[in-house]
């Protein structure tokens, strides 16, 4: 069920859970296990997704995988248009990112600018062995040469459409909607 009349639901709770389970398996397979793996979410909903993926990785592998948050606010190239963004806390797990495979988690990949900002933020923190991108929804329309490694759902959309991810921890419901 969607919150506005012109929005249609494209993913429900079970769809999101399946997508995150598949992403988690793909991450472990590509990394050949949980060694030197870390998941960092981009606030707000990317952090929730990172926590869910981290829990799944631990459940599947039987070993904990560090999870944190990476605020990209001050690295964005659109601050002049949106100066009221509130920064969130960056929380890097103990041991830092040096030599780790960092999985960046976010809810929607659109232009790629948030991910570019995340890469800049990461370079100020340390030097990971590799950075991979896990996205719940890839809607296309890239402005930068950025491609996700792990995708929950490819959702072709028009530029004017709005894709909204709602997660129970933040919004009280798990769903992805698209509206004109």
N, C-alpha and C positions, 0 to 999 in steps of 0.2 A: 504494500500500500504506500502510496506516495503522498508527499505533503502538499503538493499543488496540483490543480486540475490538469495542467498541460504537461506534467511530468509523468514519464512512464518508468516503471521499475525494470531494470535490466539485470540486476543481480539481487538475490534475496539471501537471507542468512546462510542457508545450506550451500548456496553457490559460492559465497565468500569463503566459507569453511573449506570446501573442496579445493578451491583455487589456492588457498594458503597451504593446504596439505601437499598439493602437487608442487608448488613452489619450493617448499621445504625439502621434499625428496630430491628435486632437481638441484638444489643448492648442495646438498650432501653428496650427490653423485658427481657433480662437477668439481667439487673440492676434494673428492675421495675421502670423505669423512669429516668430522668436526674439528680436526686439528687446526690451530691457528686461525680459526674462523671467528668473526665478530659481526654483529648486526647493529647498524646505527640507523635510527629512524629520523626522518625530517619532520619536525613539528608541523601540524598538530597530529593528524591522523597517521602519519608515517611512523610516529613513535609507537602508537598502539599496534600498528601492523608489525613493527619490528619485535615488540614484546610477544605477539602471538607466534610469529615465525620462530623466534628464539625458543619459546616453549615447545613448539613442534619439533625443532631440531634436537632439543634435549630429549624429548620423548622417543623420537625415532632412533637416535644414536646411543642413548643411555648415558650421555655426558652433557654437562651444562655448557652452553654457548653464551659468552658475554653479550649483553645487549645494552645499548646506550642511545643517546639522543644527540643530534648534530644540528644546532641552530644555524641557519644560513641568512638570517635577516640582514646583517650588516654587509653581506657579500653580494646581495642582489643588485642588479643593474637598473631596477625600477623604483628605487627609494624616492627619487624626485617626484614620481607620480603617486606613490603610496607612502608618504612619510610617517603615517601613524601606526605602522606595523609595530607590534609589541614583541621585543626579543624574548626568546625562551632560553632556558638553561641548556648549555651543551654539557652532556654527561658522558665522558669517555670512561669505559671500564678500566679497572686497575691493570697496569701493564702497558697501556697505551696502544696505539695503532701500528707502531713500527713493526714491519715484517709480517703483519697479519693480512689475511684476506678479509677485506671489509665489504660487507653487503650493505649497500644503501637501500633503505626501504622507504617508499612513498606511496601515496594513494593513487594519484593521477599523473601521468606523464602527458604533457601537452606540448609546449614550445621547447622544453629542455632547459629553460633558463634557471629554474630552481636547482636542477642537477648540476649545471655549470657552477652555480654559487656553492653547492655542496662540495664539489671538487676543489674549489678555491679554499673553502674553510678547512677541508682535510689537509691540504698542503701546508697550512699554518700550524697544524697540530702534530704532524709527523709524516712518516713515509711508509705507507702500507705496501705490502708485497703486490697486492692486486686490489682493485675496486670493482665490484660487480653491482648491478642495479636490479632490484626486485620491485616491481610495480604491480599494484592491484589492477589498474585500468590504464591501458595505453590507447589514447584517442587520436594519435597522429598529430599532424600540423606542426612538425618540428621546425624550429628556426635555427637550431644548432645541430651539428652532427653527433647526436647522442642517441643510443639505441639500448633498450633494456635487455638484460640477460635472462631475466625471469619475469614472465607476464601472467597475471591471473586471467585477464580478458582483453582482447583487442576489440575496441569499440569505435569503429569508424563514426565520425560525427562531423557536423558542419561547424565552422568556426563560431557561429553565433549561438550554437547550442551550449547548454551548461550541464556538465556532468558533476553530480554531487555524490560523494561517498559519505555515508553515515555509519558510524560504528557504535555499538552498544555502550562502550566505555565512555564515549564522549557525548553521543547524541541519544542514547537510550534505545536504538534500533540498529540492526545490521542491514543495510541496503545500499544499492547504487542506483541512482535515477539519472535520467537525461531529460532535459526540458528545452523548449525553444526560447 
